[in-house]
Structures are given as C-alpha cells and as structure tokens.
C-alpha cells in the first residue's frame, strides 16, 4: 500500500479490527520507509446483480424495489413492517444465493410469491394479480381456486 505521507510503496499492518457490524475491517498501517501511521478500511466488493426484465432490458437489483412491492401488496393488512422487511431480506438472500450475475424478474417474482403466500393470503393475491397480469377474471378465479384446493387457505 502506498504511504499517503512519502508516497512510497510498502507498509505493514500494526493493528486490525473488524467493525461492530462486521461489514468492514479497520487496519492501522505503518510505512516501512518513513514510519508514518495511517488507517485503511477494507470491505468486500459485491459484484452487481442485474435483473433481466420481461422486455429484455437489464436493471441493477434493488432490494428496496422488492420491499416497495411487498409493502404495497400488504397495505391495510395486519402485517408489521418488520415482518415485511424480513421477507425482503430473505428474498434478497435467496436471489444472491443463486450465484448468478443476472436473474430474471420472473424468478424474483416467484420468490416473492412464495414468501407472501406464507405471510398473508390477501397480500399474496394482490401481488399475484399484478405480477401474473391475469388476462381476465376467470384466470384470476382459477388462481384463487387452485390456492384453496392446495390447502393454502388459512
């Protein structure tokens, strides 16, 4: 590492400590040439995750966008914001655990629907009505009947 004082390469780590939340490491360094001490912060770099939308365009993955959709579908329902935030966290974890650089919006939508089904049936139906873009009321009713037939009714 280059010294910010003498601008020569070469330093040694004197002290290393993780942050409280574990997202970065603070390192105290000392230049081997002039003895100047300085601090660096090290954190891992996530590779950007791209979402392939239905029209083929690509957009950077946004956990906030997922949370907004979940919150909208659970509006005026007895589901806490804390629970919805945990759902969004779980979905993000599932998407990132796929290990891909690109994920289709359909895959993300399926993850959201899986989670919402367990959280609140009405929120699930609201999300499904937008996500699946039902062609008519009959298609929507078929989804409701399928859900009830599979024992998902609570």
N, C-alpha and C positions, 0 to 999 in steps of 0.2 A: 504494500500500500504506500502511496506517495505521501510524504510528510507535508502538511499544509504550511509549515514554517520554512524549511530549507528546500523543499520541492524535490528531494532525492527519494528514490525508491528504497524501501526497507524499513520495516517496523516490526516490533514484537508485541504480542498481546500480554499486558500486565494483569488485567482483570477481565472476567467475563461473567455477565449476569443476565438471566432471562427476565423479560418484563413480567409484571404481575399476571397479565392475561396470557402470557406465553406466545404472543404473536411476533415478537422480535427479540433479539439478543443485543445487549449493550456491551460494547467492548472498549476498554481503556487500552490505548496503544502508546508505545514509546518509540520514537525514531532512533534507529541504531547509529545514525550519523551525528545528530545534534542533541539528542536526548529530550527533545520536545515531546510533551504528552498531549494526546488528543483523544477524543471519543468518537467511535463509529457505532452505527446501528445496522444490524443485519436482519433482514426479513426475507422470507421466501417469496418468490415471484410466481404467481399463478398464471398459467397460460390462459389467455382469454377464451371463453367458451362462446361459440356462436350458435344461434338458433336459426334453423332453416325454416322460414315461414312458408305458408301454403302456396304463395305466389313465387317461391323460389329465391326470394331475397334473403340476405343474411343480416342478422342483427345481434349485437352483443347481449348475452344472457343477463337478465335483470331479475334479481330476487324480489325487488320492490314491485315490479310489474305483476309478478305472481301473487304477491301479498295483496295488491290492489284488487285483483280479480276475485280473490277469495273473500276479501272484506266486502266487496260489492255483492257477491252472491249470498253472503251471510247477514246482509243488512236487515236490521229489525228482528234478528233471530237470537235466541238465548245462548249465544256462543261468545266467550270472552275474547278480547283482543289478544291476550296472552296465548290462548289456545290456537288462534289463527296464525299467530307469529310462529309458534312451534310447528304448525303444519307447513308453513312456508319454508322454515329451516329444514324440515325433513325432506321436502320435495327437492330443495337445492342440493342436499346431501346425496339423494338418490340420483339426481341428474349428473352431478360431478363424479359419483362413484362409477358411472358407466365408462369413464376413462377416455371419452371421445373429445375431440376438439370442436365437433359440430353435432348438434342434436336437433331433431325435427320438432316443430311445435306440437305435432300430434303426440309424440312420446311424452312431452311435458304435460300436455292436456290429459293424457291417460293417468299420469302420476297424480295430478290434481284431483281428478275424478275419484280415483281410488281412495285418496285421503279424505275427501269431502263426504264420501259415502259413509265413512265411519264416524264423522263428526256431526253431521246434520243432514237429514234426507232432503229437506227443503233447499238448503244451500247447494246440495248436490244437483238437484233438479234444475235449479236456476242456472248453475254453471253449465250443466249439460245442454240446456236449451240454447245457450249462446255458443258454446264450444262445438256442439254437433251440428248446429244450424239445421234443425229439422225442417223438412220441406213443407210439412203440413201438420195439422193437429193429430191426424191418425198416426203419423210416425212418432210424434211426441207421446201419445197414449200407449203405443206399443212399448216404448221405453219404460213407461211407468208400470205397465202390466208385467213386463219382464222383471223389473226390480222387485215387485211384490211377489211374483211367482218364485223367485230365487230365495225367498225368505229373508230379504233385506229389510222388510218392514219392521220397525221397532215398536 
